[in-house]
Amino acid sequence: MITSIDQIGTTVILDGPARRIVSLVPSQTAWFHALGLDDEMVGITRFCTLPDHWHKTKTRVGGTKDVHLDQVSALAPDLIVANREENVREQVEALSKIAPVWTSDVHDLDSAVGMMRGTAGLVGRENEAEALIEEMLIRFANMAPLGHPLRTAYIIWKDPWMIVGGDTFIHDMMSRCGLVNVFADRKRYPQTGLNELAAKHCELILLSSEPYPFKEQDRDRLAALFPGVRVECTDGVPFSWYGGPLLQAPAAFRALLDRLGG
């Protein structure tokens, strides 16, 4: 028997290592792939695009906000993995009647490591997880931030414009890069306007590739509106995927910082 307390305080009990897993979180789906759980992963969401061959071959059970409970039930999982922010509480409660649900609550690198260790214990891959975590932490420790921190706004959506606040995983990744989040005093993903953005005196604006797929024309528009401010499109995966892709995040950050002159 395996007992684990998830990151929202729920006790999850399994008879043994999970052998039929449904993951409702893209970041965590990628983590299970890093652990080599190809046979065990039976269901994912349509947003679980990494790895690509899982996205193409695994059963999709809806999105992160609109999980199809009947499809999950038909897969007969012995473990469902969710996230406090990405999934809807009422759906998670309903899913808990189908199988045990382990829910993460990730807001920085430390809590990401907690998710990794907690889920690894449920699938019998503790040793593999520790090796991956150790390598990831070494890579982060060896990643030098910008020598001159840049006042930065990280934008994830437009119409309305939405940015990241100081209590998010993205904020923690920004800090590790030496990027000063000008909206650190805000929570989660608040809306903003161009006037407020101008008042923040940014040196850098990052336009994420997700959830809104910003393009070069968006970059050009903001660059014209804010002369003297560097505007860059950036891959959102290293900044926001707190599972398997974290192993590659330091290299991606280093490439970005090199482009910024750091």
Backbone as JSON, one array per atom type, in Angstrom:
{
  "sequence": "MITSIDQIGTTVILDGPARRIVSLVPSQTAWFHALGLDDEMVGITRFCTLPDHWHKTKTRVGGTKDVHLDQVSALAPDLIVANREENVREQVEALSKIAPVWTSDVHDLDSAVGMMRGTAGLVGRENEAEALIEEMLIRFANMAPLGHPLRTAYIIWKDPWMIVGGDTFIHDMMSRCGLVNVFADRKRYPQTGLNELAAKHCELILLSSEPYPFKEQDRDRLAALFPGVRVECTDGVPFSWYGGPLLQAPAAFRALLDRLGG",
  "N": [[0.84, -1.2, 0.0], [0.46, 2.24, -0.78], [0.79, 5.43, 0.54], [0.15, 8.84, 0.2], [0.36, 12.33, 0.71], [-1.1, 14.88, -1.02], [-0.45, 18.08, -2.7], [-2.41, 19.81, -1.89], [-3.23, 18.9, 0.46], [-4.7, 16.54, 0.56], [-5.11, 13.13, 1.36], [-3.88, 10.44, -0.41], [-4.39, 7.15, -1.27], [-3.07, 4.18, -2.49], [-3.23, 0.79, -3.69], [-0.9, -0.22, -4.65], [1.96, 0.59, -6.75], [0.84, 2.83, -9.26], [-0.7, 1.72, -12.24], [-2.32, 2.41, -14.28], [-2.75, 5.41, -15.5], [-4.21, 8.63, -15.57], [-3.54, 11.76, -16.75], [-4.17, 15.11, -16.17], [-2.83, 17.41, -16.67], [-0.66, 19.23, -18.61], [2.13, 19.8, -18.02], [2.72, 17.88, -16.08], [2.12, 15.54, -17.38], [4.27, 15.47, -19.17], [6.27, 15.08, -17.31], [5.73, 12.48, -16.39], [6.35, 11.15, -18.71], [9.1, 11.59, -18.79], [9.79, 9.93, -16.74], [9.51, 7.5, -17.89], [7.01, 6.22, -18.27], [5.43, 4.97, -20.32], [3.67, 2.81, -20.97], [1.99, 2.88, -18.78], [0.6, 5.3, -18.87], [-2.54, 6.17, -19.7], [-4.45, 8.08, -20.36], [-4.79, 11.48, -21.4], [-4.93, 15.12, -21.64], [-6.16, 17.28, -24.3], [-4.4, 19.32, -24.44], [-2.01, 18.34, -23.7], [0.7, 18.3, -25.14], [3.3, 17.48, -25.18], [5.08, 14.51, -24.66], [5.26, 14.54, -28.29], [4.47, 12.14, -29.55], [2.87, 10.92, -27.65], [0.79, 12.75, -27.55], [-0.35, 12.23, -29.98], [-1.11, 9.57, -29.84], [-2.18, 8.72, -27.35], [-5.22, 8.32, -25.46], [-7.41, 11.05, -25.44], [-8.98, 13.02, -23.04], [-10.56, 15.27, -23.09], [-10.25, 18.79, -22.26], [-8.19, 20.77, -19.99], [-9.97, 22.2, -18.48], [-12.39, 21.15, -19.12], [-12.95, 18.33, -18.64], [-13.84, 15.1, -19.75], [-15.77, 13.15, -18.0], [-16.91, 10.63, -18.41], [-15.26, 9.47, -20.3], [-12.88, 9.3, -18.9], [-13.65, 7.5, -16.89], [-14.13, 5.22, -18.43], [-11.58, 4.45, -19.05], [-10.68, 3.22, -16.81], [-8.84, 4.09, -14.69], [-6.23, 3.83, -12.16], [-5.09, 5.9, -10.94], [-5.4, 9.38, -10.95], [-4.08, 12.43, -12.0], [-4.0, 15.78, -11.12], [-4.2, 19.42, -11.09], [-4.23, 22.22, -8.95], [-4.6, 24.83, -9.99], [-4.94, 24.54, -12.78], [-7.05, 22.77, -13.23], [-10.62, 22.25, -12.77], [-12.23, 22.59, -9.7], [-14.71, 21.34, -9.02], [-14.87, 19.38, -10.97], [-12.64, 17.85, -10.37], [-13.39, 16.88, -7.88], [-15.54, 15.26, -8.66], [-14.16, 13.42, -10.23], [-12.71, 12.12, -8.3], [-14.37, 10.19, -7.39], [-14.13, 8.26, -9.22], [-11.48, 7.4, -9.29], [-8.5, 7.5, -7.19], [-7.31, 10.83, -6.74], [-4.51, 12.79, -7.21], [-3.46, 15.92, -6.43], [-1.64, 18.66, -7.55], [0.05, 21.69, -6.5], [1.67, 24.06, -7.69], [4.05, 26.6, -7.56], [6.58, 27.53, -7.63], [10.09, 26.63, -8.07], [10.79, 24.89, -5.97], [8.31, 23.8, -5.13], [7.66, 22.54, -7.48], [9.58, 20.51, -7.53], [8.6, 19.15, -5.33], [6.18, 18.2, -6.37], [7.22, 16.47, -8.31], [8.56, 14.53, -6.76], [6.45, 13.62, -5.17], [4.59, 12.5, -7.01], [6.2, 10.61, -8.24], [6.55, 8.77, -6.22], [4.09, 7.54, -6.19], [4.05, 5.99, -8.42], [6.09, 4.25, -8.33], [8.68, 5.05, -9.09], [10.8, 6.27, -7.75], [13.65, 6.29, -7.6], [14.46, 6.84, -10.23], [13.3, 9.35, -10.47], [14.7, 10.87, -8.54], [17.26, 10.94, -9.65], [16.81, 12.45, -11.98], [15.86, 14.84, -10.86], [18.09, 15.67, -9.36], [19.94, 16.19, -11.44], [18.58, 18.23, -12.79], [18.5, 20.27, -10.83], [21.21, 20.8, -10.54], [21.75, 21.9, -13.04], [20.2, 24.23, -12.92], [21.51, 25.49, -10.79], [23.93, 26.07, -11.95], [23.32, 27.97, -13.76], [23.86, 31.14, -14.72], [22.4, 34.24, -13.85], [21.2, 37.25, -15.5], [23.64, 39.83, -15.62], [22.94, 42.46, -15.22], [20.0, 43.15, -13.95], [16.8, 43.19, -15.57], [13.96, 45.25, -15.88], [10.92, 43.79, -16.3], [8.02, 42.83, -18.14], [5.89, 40.12, -18.42], [3.88, 38.82, -20.74], [0.87, 37.05, -21.29], [-1.48, 36.99, -22.7], [-3.78, 38.62, -24.97], [-6.22, 41.22, -25.61], [-8.32, 40.8, -23.52], [-5.2, 42.35, -22.4], [-3.06, 40.31, -20.53], [-1.04, 39.58, -17.76], [1.71, 38.15, -15.8], [1.66, 37.6, -12.3], [3.25, 37.99, -9.04], [3.06, 35.63, -7.6], [3.4, 33.31, -9.04], [4.55, 30.42, -10.93], [5.91, 31.16, -13.24], [6.87, 33.68, -12.53], [8.83, 32.93, -10.65], [10.64, 31.62, -12.31], [11.39, 33.76, -13.95], [12.72, 35.36, -12.06], [14.94, 33.78, -11.5], [16.29, 34.07, -13.81], [17.18, 36.63, -13.68], [15.39, 38.57, -14.33], [13.33, 41.21, -13.56], [10.22, 41.18, -12.37], [7.83, 43.42, -13.18], [5.27, 43.41, -12.35], [5.15, 42.18, -9.92], [3.81, 42.69, -7.59], [1.23, 41.99, -7.99], [-1.33, 39.42, -8.14], [-1.53, 36.1, -9.42], [-2.79, 36.01, -12.66], [-3.39, 38.78, -13.74], [-5.4, 41.25, -15.5], [-4.23, 43.91, -17.58], [-3.55, 47.2, -18.89], [-2.51, 49.17, -21.74], [-1.73, 51.7, -20.91], [-1.13, 51.36, -18.18], [0.92, 49.55, -18.48], [2.82, 51.14, -19.76], [3.37, 52.87, -17.67], [4.9, 51.35, -16.0], [7.49, 51.43, -16.77], [9.1, 49.59, -18.25], [11.97, 47.69, -19.22], [12.11, 45.51, -20.74], [9.83, 43.52, -22.57], [8.23, 40.5, -22.59], [6.67, 38.32, -24.76], [4.7, 35.61, -24.52], [4.65, 32.3, -25.97], [2.5, 30.85, -25.29], [-0.39, 30.85, -23.1], [-1.62, 32.28, -25.17], [-0.83, 32.45, -28.56], [1.49, 34.41, -29.32], [2.68, 36.39, -32.03], [5.1, 37.6, -34.48], [4.04, 39.96, -35.51], [2.61, 40.94, -33.36], [4.68, 41.51, -31.64], [5.93, 43.53, -33.13], [3.96, 45.48, -33.05], [3.81, 46.23, -30.32], [6.43, 47.05, -29.95], [6.45, 49.33, -31.5], [4.69, 50.9, -30.06], [6.02, 51.24, -27.68], [8.67, 52.69, -27.78], [12.15, 52.23, -27.37], [11.9, 50.23, -25.53], [12.72, 46.89, -25.2], [11.22, 44.31, -26.99], [10.29, 40.99, -27.01], [9.44, 37.87, -28.49], [8.86, 34.83, -26.84], [9.53, 31.42, -25.99], [7.07, 29.75, -24.25], [7.2, 27.37, -22.84], [9.64, 26.71, -21.26], [9.33, 28.61, -19.23], [6.88, 28.04, -18.0], [6.16, 25.32, -17.89], [6.26, 23.0, -15.49], [7.12, 20.4, -15.22], [8.57, 17.62, -16.79], [9.91, 19.19, -18.89], [11.46, 20.97, -17.41], [14.03, 20.06, -17.15], [15.33, 20.86, -19.46], [15.03, 23.56, -19.32], [17.01, 25.4, -18.11], [19.0, 25.58, -20.16], [17.51, 26.67, -22.23], [16.83, 29.13, -21.09], [19.4, 30.2, -20.85], [20.06, 30.6, -23.52], [18.21, 32.58, -24.19], [19.01, 34.65, -22.45], [21.54, 35.14, -23.4], [20.91, 36.26, -25.86], [19.83, 38.59, -24.94], [21.97, 39.89, -24.09], [23.2, 39.11, -21.79]],
  "CA": [[0.0, 0.0, 0.0], [1.19, 3.5, -0.87], [0.05, 6.58, 1.04], [0.8, 10.11, -0.14], [-0.44, 13.54, 0.89], [-0.83, 15.74, -2.17], [-0.06, 19.45, -2.39], [-3.53, 20.56, -1.31], [-3.51, 18.29, 1.75], [-5.54, 15.34, 0.44], [-4.4, 11.86, 1.48], [-4.14, 9.53, -1.53], [-3.97, 5.79, -0.91], [-3.1, 3.21, -3.58], [-2.87, -0.57, -3.29], [0.48, -0.42, -5.09], [2.3, 1.57, -7.79], [-0.2, 3.01, -10.26], [-0.43, 1.09, -13.53], [-3.19, 3.04, -15.27], [-2.71, 6.8, -15.06], [-4.77, 9.71, -16.38], [-2.95, 13.04, -16.38], [-4.97, 16.24, -16.62], [-1.96, 18.59, -16.63], [0.42, 19.05, -19.59], [3.46, 19.75, -17.4], [2.88, 16.63, -15.35], [2.18, 14.5, -18.4], [5.65, 15.44, -19.64], [7.07, 14.51, -16.22], [5.54, 11.03, -16.43], [7.12, 10.64, -19.84], [10.5, 11.58, -18.38], [9.96, 8.78, -15.85], [9.42, 6.28, -18.69], [5.74, 5.55, -18.0], [4.69, 4.91, -21.59], [2.57, 1.84, -20.89], [1.08, 3.22, -17.68], [-0.19, 6.5, -19.18], [-3.66, 5.75, -20.56], [-5.29, 9.2, -20.76], [-4.22, 12.81, -21.27], [-5.8, 16.15, -22.2], [-5.77, 17.7, -25.65], [-3.32, 20.29, -24.31], [-0.78, 17.62, -23.35], [1.34, 18.2, -26.44], [4.62, 16.89, -25.01], [5.78, 14.37, -25.94], [4.39, 14.58, -29.45], [3.88, 10.84, -29.88], [1.77, 10.69, -26.72], [-0.31, 13.61, -28.0], [-0.96, 11.62, -31.16], [-1.54, 8.18, -29.66], [-2.91, 8.46, -26.11], [-6.61, 8.76, -25.41], [-7.6, 12.4, -24.92], [-10.2, 13.03, -22.22], [-11.03, 16.65, -23.04], [-9.25, 19.79, -21.92], [-7.92, 20.89, -18.56], [-11.14, 22.79, -17.83], [-13.61, 20.45, -19.53], [-12.63, 16.89, -18.65], [-14.99, 14.24, -20.01], [-15.72, 12.15, -16.93], [-17.25, 9.3, -18.91], [-14.08, 8.93, -20.96], [-11.94, 8.92, -17.84], [-14.17, 6.29, -16.25], [-13.97, 4.09, -19.34], [-10.18, 4.04, -19.05], [-10.45, 2.48, -15.56], [-7.55, 4.45, -14.1], [-6.03, 3.65, -10.72], [-4.58, 7.18, -10.45], [-5.64, 10.59, -11.76], [-3.22, 13.51, -11.52], [-4.6, 17.07, -11.45], [-3.51, 20.6, -10.57], [-5.17, 23.15, -8.32], [-4.86, 25.99, -10.84], [-5.33, 24.21, -14.15], [-8.28, 21.98, -13.31], [-11.8, 22.78, -12.08], [-12.39, 21.86, -8.44], [-15.89, 20.48, -9.05], [-14.57, 18.21, -11.78], [-11.7, 17.02, -9.61], [-14.18, 16.19, -6.86], [-16.28, 14.19, -9.34], [-13.19, 12.42, -10.66], [-12.25, 11.36, -7.13], [-15.29, 9.05, -7.23], [-13.71, 7.26, -10.21], [-10.17, 6.88, -8.87], [-7.79, 8.47, -6.36], [-6.79, 12.0, -7.45], [-3.4, 13.49, -6.57], [-3.52, 17.28, -6.97], [-0.46, 19.48, -7.29], [-0.11, 23.14, -6.34], [3.05, 24.44, -8.0], [4.2, 28.04, -7.74], [8.0, 27.84, -7.75], [10.89, 25.44, -8.35], [10.72, 23.97, -4.84], [7.05, 23.06, -5.16], [7.74, 21.65, -8.65], [10.3, 19.33, -7.06], [7.66, 18.43, -4.47], [5.27, 17.47, -7.26], [7.96, 15.39, -8.94], [8.79, 13.47, -5.78], [5.17, 13.05, -4.73], [4.0, 11.64, -8.04], [7.1, 9.47, -8.47], [6.28, 7.78, -5.19], [2.84, 6.84, -6.49], [4.22, 5.13, -9.59], [7.23, 3.36, -8.11], [9.85, 5.5, -9.85], [11.51, 7.21, -6.89], [15.07, 6.38, -7.93], [14.57, 7.55, -11.5], [12.95, 10.74, -10.23], [15.78, 11.56, -7.83], [18.37, 11.19, -10.59], [16.4, 13.55, -12.85], [15.78, 16.06, -10.04], [19.46, 16.09, -9.05], [20.53, 16.77, -12.64], [17.9, 19.49, -13.05], [18.92, 21.27, -9.84], [22.58, 21.17, -10.89], [21.68, 22.79, -14.2], [19.73, 25.53, -12.44], [22.54, 26.09, -9.95], [25.01, 26.51, -12.82], [22.79, 28.97, -14.7], [24.11, 32.5, -14.24], [21.38, 35.19, -14.29], [21.69, 38.48, -16.11], [24.47, 40.65, -14.76], [22.19, 43.69, -14.95], [18.59, 42.79, -14.0], [15.95, 43.99, -16.45], [12.55, 45.41, -15.5], [10.3, 42.98, -17.34], [6.62, 42.39, -18.1], [5.69, 38.86, -19.14], [2.48, 38.88, -21.18], [0.4, 35.74, -21.72], [-2.76, 37.06, -23.44], [-4.17, 39.96, -25.41], [-7.67, 41.45, -25.79], [-7.51, 41.82, -22.85], [-3.82, 42.04, -22.06], [-2.92, 39.65, -19.24], [0.37, 39.42, -17.39], [1.9, 37.23, -14.67], [1.93, 38.23, -11.02], [4.4, 37.55, -8.27], [2.85, 34.35, -6.9], [3.3, 32.29, -10.08], [5.75, 29.69, -11.3], [6.61, 31.96, -14.23], [7.6, 34.71, -11.78], [10.02, 32.32, -10.07], [11.59, 31.39, -13.4], [11.9, 35.08, -14.31], [13.67, 35.79, -11.04], [16.16, 33.0, -11.64], [16.97, 34.59, -14.99], [17.58, 38.01, -13.46], [14.36, 39.44, -14.88], [12.55, 41.77, -12.45], [8.81, 41.23, -12.76], [7.27, 44.72, -12.78], [3.95, 43.17, -11.79], [5.34, 41.25, -8.81], [2.88, 43.0, -6.5], [-0.09, 41.49, -8.37], [-1.5, 37.98, -7.96], [-1.91, 35.23, -10.52], [-2.66, 36.48, -14.04], [-4.35, 39.88, -13.84], [-5.47, 42.05, -16.71], [-3.59, 45.22, -17.54], [-3.79, 48.01, -20.07], [-1.29, 49.74, -22.3], [-1.32, 52.85, -20.09], [-0.47, 50.83, -16.98], [2.17, 48.95, -18.93], [3.75, 52.26, -19.99], [3.74, 53.45, -16.38], [5.82, 50.45, -15.31], [8.86, 51.72, -17.23], [9.77, 48.32, -18.57], [13.12, 47.61, -20.13], [11.89, 44.32, -21.58], [8.5, 42.91, -22.59], [8.25, 39.16, -23.15], [5.39, 37.83, -25.25], [4.81, 34.16, -24.44], [4.05, 31.51, -27.04], [1.29, 30.21, -24.78], [-1.49, 30.21, -23.83], [-1.89, 32.97, -26.42], [0.34, 32.28, -29.44], [1.94, 35.69, -29.85], [3.43, 36.33, -33.28], [6.0, 38.73, -34.71], [3.27, 41.19, -35.69], [2.3, 41.45, -32.03], [5.92, 42.12, -31.16], [6.15, 44.78, -33.85], [2.98, 46.48, -32.58], [4.21, 46.74, -29.01], [7.7, 47.76, -30.11], [6.12, 50.67, -32.01], [4.01, 51.64, -28.99], [6.95, 51.48, -26.58], [10.02, 52.87, -28.3], [13.17, 52.16, -26.34], [11.69, 49.01, -24.75], [12.96, 45.68, -25.99], [10.07, 43.4, -27.01], [10.73, 39.7, -27.53], [8.6, 36.68, -28.39], [9.64, 33.81, -26.15], [8.91, 30.11, -25.8], [6.46, 29.69, -22.93], [7.41, 26.09, -22.16], [10.6, 26.76, -20.16], [8.86, 29.49, -18.16], [5.62, 27.66, -17.36], [5.96, 23.87, -17.74], [7.03, 22.66, -14.29], [7.38, 18.97, -15.18], [9.73, 17.13, -17.51], [10.68, 20.2, -19.6], [12.37, 21.73, -16.54], [15.4, 19.6, -17.37], [15.89, 21.63, -20.56], [14.77, 24.99, -19.12], [18.19, 26.25, -17.95], [19.65, 25.82, -21.45], [16.66, 27.61, -22.97], [17.01, 30.45, -20.46], [20.73, 30.71, -21.18], [20.01, 31.1, -24.9], [17.49, 33.84, -24.15], [19.82, 35.66, -21.78], [22.62, 35.5, -24.32], [20.34, 37.2, -26.85], [19.57, 39.86, -24.25], [23.26, 40.5, -23.77], [23.58, 38.8, -20.41]],
  "C": [[0.88, 1.25, 0.0], [0.29, 4.63, -0.38], [0.83, 7.85, 0.75], [-0.16, 11.26, 0.13], [-0.09, 14.49, -0.25], [-0.6, 17.19, -1.74], [-1.21, 20.35, -1.98], [-4.01, 19.89, -0.02], [-4.39, 17.06, 1.73], [-4.68, 14.09, 0.55], [-4.84, 10.93, 0.37], [-3.56, 8.18, -1.17], [-4.14, 4.87, -2.13], [-2.72, 1.84, -3.05], [-1.42, -0.89, -3.62], [0.8, 0.64, -6.13], [1.23, 1.62, -8.88], [0.23, 2.41, -11.59], [-1.32, 1.62, -14.64], [-3.42, 4.48, -14.83], [-3.41, 7.69, -16.07], [-4.18, 11.01, -15.87], [-3.76, 14.17, -17.0], [-4.16, 17.53, -16.71], [-0.8, 18.38, -17.6], [1.81, 18.93, -18.98], [3.72, 18.4, -16.74], [2.85, 15.43, -16.29], [3.61, 14.34, -18.9], [6.58, 14.85, -18.57], [6.94, 12.99, -16.21], [6.28, 10.41, -17.61], [8.6, 10.57, -19.48], [10.8, 10.39, -17.47], [9.82, 7.45, -16.59], [8.12, 5.51, -18.54], [4.86, 5.47, -19.25], [3.49, 3.99, -21.5], [1.53, 2.26, -19.85], [0.18, 4.41, -18.0], [-1.3, 6.12, -20.17], [-4.52, 6.91, -21.03], [-4.63, 10.53, -20.47], [-5.24, 13.83, -21.78], [-5.32, 16.54, -23.6], [-4.66, 18.75, -25.62], [-1.99, 19.64, -23.92], [-0.02, 17.31, -24.64], [2.76, 17.64, -26.39], [4.52, 15.63, -24.17], [4.78, 14.27, -27.1], [3.74, 13.24, -29.73], [2.79, 10.45, -28.87], [0.56, 11.51, -27.14], [-1.06, 12.97, -29.15], [-1.6, 10.27, -30.86], [-2.36, 7.92, -28.4], [-4.35, 8.96, -26.21], [-6.71, 10.14, -24.77], [-8.97, 12.48, -24.24], [-10.76, 14.43, -22.07], [-9.9, 17.6, -22.74], [-9.03, 19.84, -20.42], [-9.12, 21.43, -17.8], [-12.44, 22.06, -18.15], [-13.34, 18.96, -19.72], [-13.92, 16.1, -18.87], [-14.95, 13.07, -19.03], [-16.02, 10.75, -17.43], [-16.06, 8.66, -19.61], [-13.03, 8.5, -19.94], [-12.39, 7.62, -17.2], [-13.95, 5.07, -17.12], [-12.54, 3.58, -19.39], [-9.8, 3.25, -17.8], [-9.1, 2.81, -14.93], [-7.46, 4.03, -12.63], [-5.38, 4.88, -10.11], [-4.9, 8.27, -11.46], [-4.79, 11.7, -11.16], [-3.75, 14.84, -12.04], [-3.75, 18.19, -10.88], [-4.54, 21.6, -10.07], [-5.56, 24.3, -9.24], [-5.46, 25.59, -12.19], [-6.66, 23.48, -14.26], [-9.38, 22.58, -12.44], [-12.1, 21.93, -10.85], [-13.58, 20.9, -8.48], [-15.64, 19.23, -9.89], [-13.61, 17.28, -11.07], [-12.44, 16.24, -8.53], [-14.97, 15.04, -7.47], [-15.34, 13.07, -9.78], [-12.72, 11.56, -9.5], [-13.17, 10.19, -6.82], [-14.96, 7.94, -8.21], [-12.42, 6.59, -9.77], [-9.51, 7.91, -7.96], [-7.2, 9.58, -7.22], [-5.7, 12.64, -6.61], [-3.3, 14.85, -7.22], [-2.28, 18.06, -6.56], [-0.86, 20.94, -7.1], [1.29, 23.73, -6.46], [3.13, 25.93, -8.27], [5.66, 28.48, -7.79], [8.76, 26.53, -7.95], [10.8, 24.43, -7.21], [9.43, 23.15, -4.86], [6.96, 22.17, -6.4], [8.48, 20.37, -8.27], [9.41, 18.49, -6.15], [6.67, 17.62, -5.29], [5.98, 16.26, -7.86], [8.15, 14.22, -7.98], [7.48, 12.8, -5.36], [4.57, 12.11, -5.75], [4.89, 10.43, -8.32], [6.86, 8.36, -7.46], [5.03, 6.97, -5.46], [2.98, 5.86, -7.65], [5.45, 4.23, -9.48], [8.48, 3.75, -8.86], [10.68, 6.51, -9.04], [12.98, 7.38, -7.3], [15.29, 7.15, -9.23], [14.29, 9.04, -11.3], [14.08, 11.49, -9.55], [16.95, 11.86, -8.73], [18.05, 12.37, -11.5], [16.38, 14.88, -12.08], [17.18, 16.58, -9.73], [20.1, 16.77, -10.25], [19.9, 18.12, -12.95], [18.39, 20.59, -12.11], [20.36, 21.71, -10.09], [22.58, 22.16, -12.05], [21.18, 24.18, -13.8], [20.8, 26.24, -11.62], [23.68, 26.67, -10.8], [24.57, 27.59, -13.81], [22.99, 30.37, -14.12], [23.01, 33.44, -14.74], [22.02, 36.39, -14.98], [22.54, 39.27, -15.13], [23.8, 41.94, -14.36], [20.7, 43.37, -15.07], [17.76, 43.76, -14.84], [14.52, 44.04, -15.93], [11.7, 44.83, -16.63], [8.82, 42.76, -17.07], [6.51, 41.15, -18.96], [4.21, 38.77, -19.46], [2.04, 37.53, -21.73], [-0.86, 35.79, -22.58], [-2.97, 38.49, -23.92], [-5.67, 40.01, -25.67], [-8.5, 40.61, -24.83], [-6.07, 41.36, -22.63], [-3.79, 41.43, -20.66], [-1.44, 39.37, -18.99], [0.48, 38.45, -16.2], [2.26, 38.01, -13.42], [3.06, 37.56, -10.27], [4.24, 36.24, -7.54], [2.75, 33.19, -7.88], [4.63, 31.6, -10.31], [6.57, 30.49, -12.31], [7.44, 33.05, -13.55], [8.9, 34.15, -11.2], [11.08, 32.08, -11.14], [12.2, 32.72, -13.87], [12.99, 35.53, -13.33], [15.0, 35.07, -11.18], [16.98, 33.43, -12.85], [17.53, 36.0, -14.78], [16.62, 39.0, -14.1], [13.45, 39.9, -13.74], [11.12, 41.95, -12.92], [8.19, 42.54, -12.26], [5.86, 44.59, -12.21], [4.02, 42.2, -10.61], [4.36, 41.48, -7.66], [1.46, 42.53, -6.8], [-0.13, 39.97, -8.2], [-1.98, 37.32, -9.23], [-1.71, 35.88, -11.88], [-3.64, 37.62, -14.3], [-4.32, 40.54, -15.23], [-4.71, 43.36, -16.49], [-3.97, 45.97, -18.81], [-2.49, 48.63, -20.54], [-0.81, 50.94, -21.49], [-0.6, 52.38, -18.83], [0.88, 50.22, -17.35], [3.22, 50.04, -19.15], [4.25, 52.83, -18.67], [4.73, 52.59, -15.6], [7.28, 50.65, -15.73], [9.67, 50.45, -17.46], [11.02, 48.56, -19.41], [12.94, 46.47, -21.13], [10.44, 43.87, -21.45], [8.64, 41.56, -23.27], [6.83, 38.75, -23.52], [5.47, 36.3, -25.34], [4.15, 33.48, -25.64], [2.78, 30.81, -26.6], [0.87, 30.87, -23.47], [-1.91, 30.96, -25.1], [-0.65, 32.87, -27.32], [0.78, 33.59, -30.08], [2.83, 35.49, -31.07], [4.3, 37.59, -33.42], [5.24, 40.04, -34.91], [2.83, 41.79, -34.35], [3.54, 42.13, -31.44], [6.15, 43.48, -31.82], [5.2, 45.88, -33.37], [3.42, 47.08, -31.26], [5.54, 47.51, -29.09], [7.46, 49.18, -30.63], [5.48, 51.53, -30.93], [4.96, 52.03, -27.87], [8.38, 51.6, -27.11], [11.04, 52.9, -27.14], [13.04, 50.96, -25.43], [11.93, 47.82, -25.66], [11.75, 44.76, -25.86], [10.49, 42.11, -27.7], [9.6, 38.68, -27.44], [9.46, 35.58, -27.76], [8.83, 32.52, -26.02], [8.36, 30.02, -24.38], [6.76, 28.42, -22.16], [8.44, 26.18, -21.05], [10.11, 27.58, -18.97], [7.67, 28.9, -17.38], [5.39, 26.16, -17.19], [6.86, 23.37, -16.61], [7.25, 21.17, -14.14], [8.66, 18.6, -15.91], [10.54, 18.2, -18.23], [11.61, 21.04, -18.73], [13.83, 21.29, -16.7], [16.1, 20.42, -18.46], [15.76, 23.14, -20.35], [16.04, 25.82, -18.94], [18.91, 26.55, -19.26], [18.85, 26.8, -22.28], [16.79, 29.02, -22.41], [18.37, 31.04, -20.83], [20.76, 31.29, -22.6], [19.3, 32.44, -24.96], [18.36, 34.93, -23.55], [21.02, 36.09, -22.65], [22.13, 36.48, -25.38], [20.12, 38.58, -26.23], [20.86, 40.55, -23.83], [23.74, 40.2, -22.38], [24.5, 37.65, -20.26]]
}
